[in-house]
Amino acid sequence: MKIPMPISAVLTQKSSEVASIRSDATVFEAITLMAEKNVGALPVIENDRLIGIISERDYTRKVAIKGKSSKQTWVREIMSQQPTVATSAYTVEECMRLMTEKHVRHLPVMDGEKMVGIVSIGDLVKWIISVQAETIEQLKKYINGSYPA
């Protein structure tokens, strides 16, 4: 199913507040903030610029499994640098393809140098399901003869 909607349509359905963290924070602070905000990743921002992203996956693979202390490890040590990003002009389909190809679950959305939001794979799946449900409802109305002419 082709979904020509721009990713900005998905962002309008989300809170405009995006939790972020600095690279000089501890991993413990990042994990605590993720838990508080119920998110799986945080953009790492320095001087109003996106410099990386830290995710639960980064924590698990680079701290927990290696026996490091989250209170003694800096975000900059484990964050993914040069994260995969989309622009606000990308379509939902392009974002899904990009996330699948790059094996990422969170995608910062940029407007030039400014981050305007972040979408997760869950956000996109939820959006696609809602579009499909709306299409099904329209088809039912058409079949039943109650679709506006």
Backbone as CSV, one residue per row, in Angstrom:
resi,resn,N_x,N_y,N_z,CA_x,CA_y,CA_z,C_x,C_y,C_z
1,MET,0.835,-1.172,0.000,0.000,0.000,0.000,0.884,1.241,0.000
2,LYS,0.718,2.092,-0.986,1.478,3.338,-1.076,0.884,4.358,-0.114
3,ILE,1.755,5.025,0.618,1.312,6.047,1.559,2.077,7.325,1.228
4,PRO,1.462,8.178,0.384,2.182,9.370,-0.070,2.232,10.516,0.939
5,MET,1.737,10.302,2.132,1.711,11.365,3.146,3.128,11.713,3.602
6,PRO,3.399,13.011,3.770,4.712,13.397,4.309,4.807,13.034,5.787
7,ILE,6.012,12.788,6.244,6.228,12.410,7.638,5.779,13.527,8.579
8,SER,5.730,14.736,8.073,5.263,15.856,8.901,3.823,15.636,9.362
9,ALA,3.024,14.888,8.591,1.647,14.576,9.008,1.653,13.696,10.250
10,VAL,2.618,12.793,10.354,2.739,11.942,11.541,3.179,12.795,12.728
11,LEU,4.104,13.709,12.487,4.612,14.558,13.569,3.516,15.449,14.157
12,THR,2.554,15.873,13.335,1.489,16.737,13.853,0.608,16.000,14.855
13,GLN,0.612,14.674,14.810,-0.196,13.883,15.729,0.542,13.589,17.040
14,LYS,1.822,13.963,17.086,2.627,13.722,18.278,2.836,15.027,19.027
15,SER,3.264,14.916,20.263,3.621,16.101,21.035,4.798,16.791,20.356
16,SER,4.783,18.107,20.380,5.884,18.851,19.762,7.129,18.844,20.645
17,GLU,6.974,18.430,21.892,8.109,18.356,22.808,8.906,17.079,22.528
18,VAL,10.189,17.249,22.263,11.071,16.102,22.064,12.105,16.121,23.160
19,ALA,12.095,15.089,23.988,13.097,14.977,25.048,14.453,14.727,24.401
20,SER,15.478,15.364,24.928,16.831,15.175,24.406,17.809,15.202,25.569
21,ILE,19.056,14.905,25.262,20.086,14.868,26.306,21.394,15.386,25.733
22,ARG,22.278,15.815,26.603,23.603,16.290,26.189,24.606,15.131,26.231
23,SER,25.669,15.272,25.510,26.671,14.205,25.448,27.448,14.061,26.746
24,ASP,27.454,15.107,27.584,28.199,15.025,28.845,27.341,14.527,30.009
25,ALA,26.128,14.073,29.720,25.286,13.442,30.742,25.741,11.990,30.915
26,THR,25.391,11.411,32.036,25.712,9.997,32.226,24.660,9.136,31.524
27,VAL,25.034,7.931,31.230,24.096,6.986,30.625,22.935,6.738,31.592
28,PHE,23.215,6.729,32.898,22.149,6.560,33.888,21.108,7.663,33.750
29,GLU,21.558,8.901,33.580,20.627,10.023,33.382,19.801,9.826,32.112
30,ALA,20.435,9.346,31.061,19.729,9.119,29.795,18.675,8.028,29.935
31,ILE,19.034,6.929,30.565,18.093,5.812,30.748,16.939,6.245,31.652
32,THR,17.251,7.028,32.684,16.206,7.537,33.580,15.236,8.434,32.814
33,LEU,15.761,9.321,31.979,14.916,10.219,31.191,14.065,9.427,30.192
34,MET,14.655,8.414,29.569,13.884,7.562,28.643,12.716,6.910,29.372
35,ALA,12.971,6.430,30.581,11.912,5.782,31.363,10.824,6.794,31.728
36,GLU,11.224,7.987,32.159,10.260,9.024,32.531,9.379,9.434,31.355
37,LYS,9.982,9.542,30.178,9.263,10.009,28.990,8.652,8.857,28.187
38,ASN,8.920,7.629,28.627,8.415,6.434,27.948,8.824,6.400,26.476
39,VAL,10.125,6.619,26.237,10.681,6.579,24.882,11.854,5.615,24.864
40,GLY,12.181,5.138,23.689,13.269,4.175,23.551,14.577,4.766,23.088
41,ALA,14.582,6.075,22.804,15.808,6.725,22.346,15.712,8.218,22.605
42,LEU,16.876,8.844,22.716,16.955,10.292,22.915,17.934,10.888,21.916
43,PRO,17.547,11.964,21.257,18.522,12.688,20.440,19.557,13.320,21.369
44,VAL,20.791,13.343,20.938,21.857,13.988,21.694,22.104,15.342,21.029
45,ILE,21.885,16.402,21.794,21.929,17.760,21.257,23.059,18.544,21.917
46,GLU,23.835,19.230,21.109,24.873,20.148,21.586,24.758,21.425,20.771
47,ASN,24.707,22.568,21.447,24.599,23.868,20.768,23.465,23.883,19.747
48,ASP,22.322,23.355,20.148,21.118,23.296,19.305,21.292,22.461,18.034
49,ARG,22.285,21.579,18.010,22.511,20.724,16.842,22.469,19.263,17.257
50,LEU,21.898,18.444,16.394,21.854,17.000,16.611,23.236,16.428,16.330
51,ILE,23.821,15.792,17.352,25.147,15.207,17.149,25.136,13.684,17.296
52,GLY,24.015,13.141,17.730,23.936,11.702,17.899,22.582,11.294,18.432
53,ILE,22.468,10.009,18.716,21.248,9.475,19.320,21.667,8.338,20.245
54,ILE,21.024,8.261,21.383,21.292,7.163,22.321,19.997,6.389,22.500
55,SER,20.104,5.078,22.418,18.914,4.234,22.506,19.089,3.158,23.575
56,GLU,17.974,2.529,23.884,18.028,1.397,24.816,18.949,0.312,24.268
57,ARG,18.966,0.168,22.961,19.846,-0.814,22.315,21.312,-0.463,22.572
58,ASP,21.663,0.824,22.470,23.039,1.256,22.763,23.399,0.897,24.196
59,TYR,22.482,1.187,25.133,22.719,0.880,26.538,22.947,-0.621,26.731
60,THR,22.062,-1.419,26.171,22.152,-2.867,26.365,23.457,-3.423,25.807
61,ARG,23.804,-3.022,24.602,24.981,-3.591,23.924,26.314,-3.004,24.371
62,LYS,26.300,-1.746,24.783,27.569,-1.070,25.069,27.844,-0.830,26.551
63,VAL,26.835,-1.050,27.392,27.027,-0.847,28.832,26.679,-2.123,29.588
64,ALA,25.423,-2.523,29.545,24.947,-3.658,30.351,25.715,-4.939,30.046
65,ILE,25.808,-5.311,28.797,26.463,-6.573,28.425,27.954,-6.548,28.755
66,LYS,28.564,-5.368,28.674,30.003,-5.256,28.930,30.320,-5.031,30.405
67,GLY,29.279,-5.001,31.250,29.499,-4.869,32.685,29.942,-3.489,33.127
68,LYS,29.708,-2.472,32.297,30.070,-1.106,32.671,29.017,-0.530,33.605
69,SER,29.374,0.545,34.259,28.447,1.243,35.144,27.776,2.380,34.370
70,SER,26.447,2.401,34.391,25.721,3.469,33.692,25.943,4.826,34.371
71,LYS,26.318,4.802,35.652,26.562,6.052,36.367,27.968,6.597,36.129
72,GLN,28.825,5.779,35.541,30.200,6.206,35.281,30.540,6.209,33.796
73,THR,29.516,6.072,32.952,29.717,6.079,31.496,28.985,7.283,30.926
74,TRP,29.672,8.019,30.068,29.092,9.219,29.461,28.290,8.847,28.212
75,VAL,27.257,9.616,27.956,26.433,9.421,26.759,27.319,9.438,25.511
76,ARG,28.274,10.365,25.437,29.138,10.491,24.248,29.930,9.214,23.959
77,GLU,30.147,8.382,24.991,30.914,7.153,24.814,30.129,6.071,24.078
78,ILE,28.808,6.111,24.194,28.026,5.003,23.614,26.999,5.434,22.573
79,MET,26.794,6.754,22.413,25.775,7.214,21.467,26.156,6.826,20.038
80,SER,25.143,6.697,19.211,25.367,6.482,17.781,25.604,7.857,17.172
81,GLN,26.798,8.045,16.619,27.128,9.325,16.010,26.617,9.349,14.576
82,GLN,26.397,10.538,14.064,25.884,10.732,12.703,24.655,9.840,12.457
83,PRO,23.604,10.077,13.235,22.415,9.228,13.108,21.734,9.370,11.749
84,THR,21.057,8.332,11.358,20.230,8.362,10.161,19.089,9.336,10.426
85,VAL,18.830,10.230,9.488,17.768,11.229,9.655,16.911,11.293,8.395
86,ALA,15.742,11.894,8.553,14.848,12.178,7.434,14.598,13.679,7.430
87,THR,14.101,14.182,6.316,13.654,15.574,6.294,12.138,15.558,6.411
88,SER,11.568,16.702,6.719,10.120,16.772,6.881,9.388,16.520,5.556
89,ALA,10.103,16.530,4.438,9.485,16.259,3.137,9.396,14.758,2.827
90,TYR,10.114,13.917,3.571,10.059,12.467,3.330,8.631,11.981,3.547
91,THR,8.256,10.964,2.806,6.952,10.351,3.020,7.074,9.285,4.109
92,VAL,5.922,8.868,4.612,5.895,7.795,5.608,6.568,6.559,5.018
93,GLU,6.262,6.253,3.774,6.842,5.087,3.113,8.362,5.194,3.007
94,GLU,8.865,6.376,2.657,10.318,6.566,2.563,10.980,6.386,3.929
95,CYS,10.329,6.872,4.965,10.874,6.715,6.325,10.889,5.243,6.735
96,MET,9.814,4.517,6.436,9.777,3.079,6.747,10.907,2.351,6.022
97,ARG,11.088,2.665,4.750,12.142,2.018,3.963,13.518,2.338,4.554
98,LEU,13.747,3.607,4.871,15.026,4.037,5.428,15.318,3.343,6.761
99,MET,14.320,3.286,7.627,14.501,2.651,8.925,14.775,1.157,8.779
100,THR,14.107,0.525,7.827,14.320,-0.901,7.581,15.719,-1.157,7.033
101,GLU,16.124,-0.364,6.041,17.445,-0.539,5.421,18.586,-0.275,6.399
102,LYS,18.427,0.731,7.247,19.497,1.121,8.176,19.400,0.418,9.529
103,HIS,18.350,-0.396,9.713,18.145,-1.138,10.966,18.088,-0.208,12.172
104,VAL,17.301,0.878,12.040,17.111,1.801,13.153,15.634,1.831,13.529
105,ARG,15.374,2.102,14.780,13.994,2.128,15.284,13.503,3.540,15.558
106,HIS,14.413,4.518,15.514,14.076,5.913,15.788,14.727,6.788,14.736
107,LEU,13.949,7.733,14.219,14.415,8.550,13.105,14.164,10.032,13.400
108,PRO,15.229,10.778,13.673,15.054,12.222,13.832,14.614,12.832,12.499
109,VAL,13.716,13.809,12.575,13.229,14.487,11.377,13.779,15.905,11.413
110,MET,14.460,16.272,10.338,15.169,17.540,10.279,14.519,18.487,9.275
111,ASP,14.638,19.772,9.586,14.279,20.835,8.656,15.532,21.689,8.572
112,GLY,16.373,21.392,7.614,17.695,22.004,7.552,18.542,21.453,8.675
113,GLU,19.119,22.337,9.488,19.937,21.927,10.632,19.114,21.734,11.898
114,LYS,17.820,22.075,11.849,16.964,22.034,13.036,16.175,20.728,13.086
115,MET,16.225,20.073,14.238,15.424,18.867,14.419,14.005,19.296,14.772
116,VAL,13.038,18.817,13.979,11.643,19.214,14.203,10.830,18.115,14.873
117,GLY,11.418,16.954,15.060,10.730,15.861,15.729,11.501,14.563,15.574
118,ILE,10.929,13.521,16.107,11.508,12.192,15.987,10.351,11.200,15.884
119,VAL,10.497,10.222,15.010,9.467,9.187,14.875,10.088,7.832,15.162
120,SER,9.280,6.973,15.722,9.717,5.602,15.976,9.041,4.687,14.964
121,ILE,9.528,3.497,14.854,8.906,2.515,13.972,7.466,2.273,14.433
122,GLY,7.233,2.318,15.734,5.881,2.152,16.272,4.944,3.267,15.824
123,ASP,5.461,4.508,15.790,4.654,5.639,15.307,4.201,5.391,13.868
124,LEU,5.120,4.904,13.050,4.800,4.696,11.635,3.827,3.546,11.441
125,VAL,4.013,2.468,12.190,3.085,1.334,12.098,1.685,1.775,12.531
126,LYS,1.592,2.531,13.616,0.297,3.022,14.089,-0.366,3.908,13.029
127,TRP,0.422,4.771,12.389,-0.090,5.650,11.341,-0.627,4.826,10.164
128,ILE,0.140,3.844,9.720,-0.270,3.010,8.587,-1.557,2.259,8.914
129,ILE,-1.642,1.714,10.109,-2.854,0.991,10.516,-4.066,1.914,10.503
130,SER,-3.899,3.152,10.979,-5.038,4.079,10.999,-5.464,4.456,9.579
131,VAL,-4.502,4.621,8.685,-4.831,4.929,7.281,-5.555,3.748,6.648
132,GLN,-5.090,2.544,6.912,-5.751,1.359,6.370,-7.166,1.204,6.920
133,ALA,-7.348,1.467,8.206,-8.678,1.362,8.808,-9.632,2.377,8.174
134,GLU,-9.148,3.578,7.916,-9.970,4.607,7.270,-10.350,4.185,5.853
135,THR,-9.405,3.607,5.127,-9.678,3.125,3.768,-10.726,2.022,3.787
136,ILE,-10.615,1.116,4.730,-11.590,0.017,4.855,-12.985,0.576,5.129
137,GLU,-13.075,1.570,6.008,-14.374,2.180,6.318,-14.979,2.828,5.075
138,GLN,-14.154,3.516,4.300,-14.640,4.152,3.076,-15.119,3.105,2.065
139,LEU,-14.390,2.009,1.963,-14.798,0.932,1.048,-16.113,0.297,1.500
140,LYS,-16.284,0.102,2.797,-17.542,-0.454,3.320,-18.712,0.461,2.963
141,LYS,-18.520,1.770,3.152,-19.581,2.736,2.833,-19.892,2.706,1.332
142,TYR,-18.863,2.582,0.529,-19.072,2.532,-0.919,-19.854,1.277,-1.311
143,ILE,-19.472,0.151,-0.751,-20.144,-1.133,-1.051,-21.587,-1.094,-0.588
144,ASN,-21.850,-0.491,0.565,-23.204,-0.421,1.103,-24.048,0.684,0.451
145,GLY,-23.439,1.444,-0.444,-24.180,2.494,-1.126,-24.347,3.768,-0.335
146,SER,-23.636,3.883,0.786,-23.795,5.095,1.598,-22.625,6.068,1.407
147,TYR,-21.779,5.806,0.434,-20.646,6.672,0.165,-21.125,7.904,-0.584
148,PRO,-20.719,9.109,-0.184,-21.197,10.312,-0.874,-20.783,10.306,-2.343
149,ALA,-21.683,10.728,-3.205,-21.411,10.722,-4.654,-20.559,11.862,-5.062
